[in-house]
Amino acid sequence: MEIKIDRSLLDSVMEKLRALGCTLSLEEVAVLVDQIKEGVLFHYFNLLISQVESILDINPSLTEKEIFQGVARNAVEYLGAELATVRVYDPAKERMISFGSYPNWEEDRQEAIPLQDSIAGEVVKTRRSYLVPSIAKEEKYDNKEKMIKHGIHSMMAVPISLPRFSLKYVDTEGVLQIYFKEENKAFTPLEAKIAETFSRRVSYVIARKRILALQELNSTKDKIVEQIFLKLGRREGIKLKEVFNLVIPELVDIMRIQRVSLFAVMQDRQHVVLEAGFPEEQHGIGKVFSVKEPYIDAIVNQRGPFGEFENEKIYPTYILIHNPQESRLLPPDLKGFLKSQQIHSVLYIPLVVNDVVNYFLAFDAQSYHRRFTGEQIEVFTFLGMELMKGLRL
């Protein structure tokens, strides 16, 4: 492609050269510009294309935080910056959450900053880049002393926008912040445009990751349905605990299940009984528990309140206790058991018949598995619904 250099650009170059005491003819300036175009620009754009391609080549199997760290590294290397960080907007708390950096300066960063009166918040609200030539003079920058101590005096912040792929999720908004040593830095339009290019390319990587995750999720759901109806196709008068014992062993590897239990609500609705578990030898089949226990009451009677709390998420479709030792729902003896078994979080899925909870499943995240992802919760919830369908059929 031929890049055309117009007369006004040549005149501008001639004027700047004269100001420096260099007198060249129009023809000589044209030759100089051509040399720059053929040599410097080729090298510059070749390097830019390589950096963009390296972002697009980031492995989508990495976590989203690791992907953002890869983009931060590219921004630092190409723009000659000292540091790049990512913050993502949490709409539930209206705060900007730290989501990775390069180099890793997480210990020097605030975990969360407010949306209001912050640079990151301003970028998310306006979806426009924000340039800070001097951090020391910027009113919206709250952590000046630490940055200046590290020799950082200027920064630019560019928006990140990631599309949703499911109606139950929202678009992800964030900001890529790039820090420099220079005080009173004169940012060029080209620097801002390159940073915006990097931030836009990360959306392709995350989109690819989310599409692959959706494909895996749908494949897992198909396998769940296939196994349930394969096992139940020729059986009649079967009970849910028999369905559980037939189906769960076939789904353990597909769903990455570590421990799971099936509880049935007894006829008096004041007690529940542990009917089945996997692995079976790790469960006390036949044990009876009172519905008065706060976690069982929350599952069976579903009185609420619903929402996200410090140590648990409570919704009609599931209860996730992600900090068992501090949860208000669990009794001391259960906390002790979970600690002894290195269980870090517990997911409860109520199984509903005629708008009444008659059973529930309990999944444990144990040992190396710290917590349940949104995709795992969706898969386990889907399993519960399909088990009930299979039982009715």
N, C-alpha and C positions, 0 to 999 in steps of 0.2 A: 504494500500500500504506500503510495506517495504522499508524504506529509507536506502540504503546501505552506510555504512561508510568505506571507503577504508583505506589501511595501510598508505598511504601518509598523509592523514588527521590526523590520530592518531599520527604519528611521529611529525607533525607540532604542535599539541596540547602539546605533551610531551616536545618539545623544548621550547615552551613559558612558560610552568610551571616551567621547570628547571631554566629559566632566572629569574623567580620570587622567586627562592629558594625552590620550591616544587618538591620533587622527588617522582614520582610514577612509578610503573611498567607498562608495556604495557597493562596487563590485567586490572589493576586499572583504567588506562586512558580510556580503552574501556568501562568499567562499567560507569564511569563518563559521557562519551559522550552519552551512551544509556539513562542515567537518564535525561540529558539535552534534548535529542531528544524526550523522552516520556512526559516530563513535560513542559519545557519552550517552545519548538517549537509548541506543541499542543496548548498551550494558545495563543502564538503569531499568529499562522495561523488562529486560530478560530476568534480572534479579527479582523484580516485582512479580512477574508471572510465576517464577519458581516458588516464591513465598505463598502466593495465593494457591498454587497447586498443592503445596505441602499442607495447607489448611484443609483443602478438599480431600486429601488423602488420609486425614486423621481417621484412625480405626473407629468405626461407629459402635464397636462392642465395648469401648471404654465408657466409663461413667460420664454423665454430662459435665461434672466438675472437672474431670481430667481433660475432656475435650476443650473446655474453656481455658484451662491452663495451657494447652497447646497453642491456642490462638494468642494468648497473652505473650507466650514465648516468641511467636512470629513477629508480633508488634514491637517487642523490645529489640529483637535482632535487626529488623529492617529499618526502624526509625532511629536507632542509636539511643534508645531510652534506657533508663536505669531500672524501671519497674513498670509492670502492667498488672492491673487487678480487674476483677469482674464482680459486680454486685447484681443481684436479681431481686426484683420486687416481689414481696410477699403481700398479696392483697388482703389476707385475713388480718394481718397485724399492721398493715400500712407502713411497713419498714423495708429498707433495702438491706438484704442479707449478703454477707461476704460469701463469695462462691469461687474462690481460687485466685492464685496470683503467680507471677513469674518474675524474679525468683520467689521462692516461698517465704513471704514475710507475714504469714498469718498471725504470728504471735504479736506483731506490732500493729495489727489492724483491729478496729472495733468490729465485733461480730455483727452488729446491726446498727444502722443509723436511720433517723426518721426520714420519711418521704418529704415532709415539709422543710423548707429552709436548708436544703442540702443540694449540692451540685448534682449528685446522682439522681435525686428526686426530680430536680428541674429537667434533667435530660429525659427521664421517663415520661414526665408530664407533657413536655413539648415535642419529644421525639426529634430534637435538634442537638447538634454538637455544642459543647460548651468549652471555651478556651480560657485557660487561666495563666496569663503570662507571669504572675507573681503570686504564689500561694500565700505569702506573708501579708499581702494586701487584699486578699479575697475574703469577703465577709461570710460567704457561705461555706468556706472550708473550716472545719471544726478542729482538725487534728494537726494544726500547723507545726507545733514544736517538734513532734516526732519526725515529721518529714524533713524539716530543716536540719535536725540533728543528723539525719542520714545524708545530708548534702543535696536534697531534692528541693527545687525552688519553683518549678512550673509543671503544669499538667494539662492534658486535654481529655475530655470525656465524650465518648460517642455512643449513640443508642444501639442496643441489641434488641431485636424483636424476633421471637420464635413462634411459628404458627401452631395452633392446636390441631389435633387429629381425632378428637372425640368431642361430642357435644357436652360431656360432663366435665371437661377441662376448659381452661381459659388460655388465651395467648400468654406467653411468657415474655415479660418486658424486663430489660436490664440495661446495664451500662458497662462499657469497656473504658477504664481509666488508665491513661498512659502518662508516666512521670519522667521529668527531665531534670538535669542538673542546672541548666541555665536559669539565671534570674532575669526577669523582664524579657522572657523569650518572645521573639517575633515569629509567631506561627505562620507558615505559608498556607495558602489554600490547598496546595498539593499535599502537604502533610495531613491535613484534616481529611482530605478526600481518600488518601490511602488508608488511614485508620478506619474510616467508614466502610471502605471496601472489605477490609479484614473482618469487621464486625458483621457485615451482611453475609459473608461467605460461611461464617460459623452456623448460620441458620440452615444452610444446606446440609451440613454434617449432622446437626441435631435432627433435622427433618428425616434424613436417611435412617438415623438411629431409631426414631420413633416409628417410622414405617416398618422397619424390621421387627421392632418389638410388637407392633400390632399384628404382623403376620404370624409371629411366634405365638402370640396370645390366641389368635383365632385357630391356629393349628392345634394348640393345647385343648381348647374348648371342643374341637371336633373329636379329638381322641377321647376326651371325657365321655361325650355322648356315645361314641362307638363302643367303649368298654362297658358302660352301664347297660346298654341295650343288648350287647353281645352276651353279657352274663345273665340278664333277666329275661331274655326273649322267650324262653320256654318254661318259665317258672310261674306258679300261681300261689296265692296265699302266703307270700313271703313277707317277713318283717324287716324293718329298717336295719336292725343290727346285722341281719343276714346279708342285706344289700351292701352294707358297709364292709363286712368281712370278705365279700366276694370281689368288690370293686376296688377298694383302697389299695391292696397289694399290687394290682395291675397299674395303678396310677402313681405310685411312689416316685419312680424315676422321671416320669413325664412331668409331674407337678413339683418335683424337688421337695417332697414332704419329708420332714424329719420325725416329728411326733404328732399324732392326731388322736383325739378321743371323741366318742359319741356319747352324749348324755340324753336321757329321756325324762320328760316331766311326768311324775307319777300321777295317778288318778286324783289324789287329794289336792294337787297343784301346790302343795306345801313342801314337797321334796323332789329331788331329781336323783336318778340312779345312773351310774357309769355303766353303760351297756356294752361298749366295745372300744378297742384301742389298737393302735399300731405304733410301734411294735407291741404285740400283745403281752409279752413277758414284762414290759415296763409299766403296765397299768394294773390297778386294783379293780378288776372287773367285778361289778356287783356292789361297790361302795355307794352309800346313800348320803346325800348332802342336803342341807336345808335351803329352801328358797330365801330365807331371811338373810343369807350371806349377801352383802351388797352387790357383788359382781353377778351372782345368779339372779337376784331380783332385777337388776338392770337388763339382763338378757331376756328373762322369761316374761316379766310384766311390762317392760319397755315404757316406763313412766317419764323418762328423761331426767334432767335436761339433756338435750342433744347438742353436739358440737365438738370442737377441739379444745382440750384442756391441757394443763401442764404435763400430766403424766399419762393421759389416755385420750382416745378419740371415741365418742359414743354416738352411734347412729342406729336407726331402726334395723338396718341391714347388716351391721357388724359393730363389734366393740374391739378396739385395738388398745391393749395396755402395753405401751412401749417403755415404761419405766416401772416395772413391777414392785421394786423395793420401796418406792415412794407413792404408789397408787393408793388412793383412798378407798378403792373398791375391794382390795384383796385383804383377807385376814392374815394375822401374823404367821399361823402355821403354814399357809399356802406360800407366803413370801419365803419362809425358810426352805420349803421344798424346792421352789423354783431356783433359789440361790444354790442349793446343794446340787441341783441338776444342770447348773450353768445355763439356765433358760433366761434369755435377755428380753423377750417380749412374747406376749400371748395374744392370739387372735381368736375371737369368739364369733361364730356365724350362727344366728338363730334360724331354725327351719320351721316354716309357718304352714299350718293347715287350717283353712277356713278362718284366716286372720288371727289365729291363736298359735303361740309358740309351743310346740309339743316336743321338739328336740332341739339340740344345738351341738355344733362341732367346736372343738377347741384345738387350735394348731399352735405348736410351740416353736419358737426360733431359738435354737440351742447352739452352744459352743461357738464356732466361728461365724454362725449366722446371727447377725446382730438385730435385725429388724425386718419387717415385711414391707415390700415395695407396694406402690399402688397397683401395679400389674398383678402381683401375687394375691392381693386382697380381692381383686376382680375375679381372678381364676377360682379362688376358694369359695367366693360367694356364688359363682356360677355352678360350681360342683354341688353346693347345697341345694340349689334350685333344681338341678337335674336329678339329684338323688330323690327328691320329693316327686318329681314327674315320673321317674321310673317306678317308684313305690305305688303311685296311683294307677299307673298302667298295669 
